[in-house]
Amino acid sequence: MSPRRVYVVRLNAGEIAPPIKRDGNVIVDGNHRYIAGLVQGTLPDVQAGTMALSKASQIKLLREIFRRFSRLG
């Protein structure tokens, strides 16, 4: 089972997801929790985080992620 699906199941069971960490508009920790929250309808809390400069080339826009999910059916 994918991490996103595991989080959705846990959210549906009433668990509260740990907060995600965000640096500006970039999620630096908690991508799967964020997507699961969107799917389930309960977004996790947000805490300030710091993105490592070495990760800057790996940033993906949400619309790219949603496009990939929509192809999965």
Number of C-alpha atoms within 10 A of each C-alpha: 5 8 13 17 16 14 22 24 14 15 19 14 9 9 11 15 19 12 16 20 20 18 14 11 7 17 20 18 18 17 16 17 24 22 22 24 20 13 14 16 12 17 18 19 12 15 13 12 15 13 15 9 7 7 9 10 7 7 10 11 10 11 9 9 11 12 10 11 10 8 7 7 5
